[in-house]
């Protein structure tokens, strides 16, 4: 062990705009490319890292992350909102369950360690959008992705996303996007919104 290693600190960085597995890979690569940062663990929204604060600091890390579209979060309430966002994305894009409101609320409460009502209130106050609407918008983007893959029938997509019927899914889809699922499926340009741009906060 070199003398500098004796001063290495391990800390958890909370990172804004991490919305996919590719974001995880990019952040890990950017941090470790410096040669001064060791990523111990990384997932959507946060990374546990070790580095020598005498060599680099969080301002350096933040500038590094900003160069590729991310940034550190230091405000407690902002951290919780970002945790909510990444948890919703993780549940809907990678959880592969029916995403009922009860499951959503239980999952978020357990993951973040606060009552769903408190999380919902904070989310609305900080973003101007209800948590229920945000969950719906993320579900719609997941449906768009599944349609684009063209590997599942609409019935299979409806079942996977927790809808009782294709008609219910299509009605909700049209309410948000302005077109039915069938119209979207047959369209030449299938517009998708980046998950980090679903809401502006």
C-alpha angles and dihedrals in degrees: 000000000000119000091250089060090065089070096049115131126199117216140161116244118205108212130197125222098022101142108150146028089262088058089054091053093046095050092047091050093047093050097045094042088074090067089222100078127069116197108216097178134354136185138151108314101003146053131194107217141174123214141145108259089204089064102037137002139203092270088060091048092048093052089048091053094044089059089067100037102272134101141188121261118216103164111095097221092045088052090055092049090051090048089053092051095048092044092053091048091047092050097046101036100033107016097073095205135122096268097217114175090252091052090047093051094045093046094049095044092050095044097047098031099233134102113272091236090058092047092048092050094048092046092053093046094050101039106027088232127098117246090235091057092047090052089050093049091051090049090052091053090050090051090051089052093050091048091050091053088057091205100115135052118243088251091056091048091049091051094047092049094049100252120144092220144002088248092058091048092048093049092052091042091052092047090058103034104027094240137075122253089251091053091049092048092054096042119111095221112045103197116209127183118225107248091234088059098050088102125008100232 
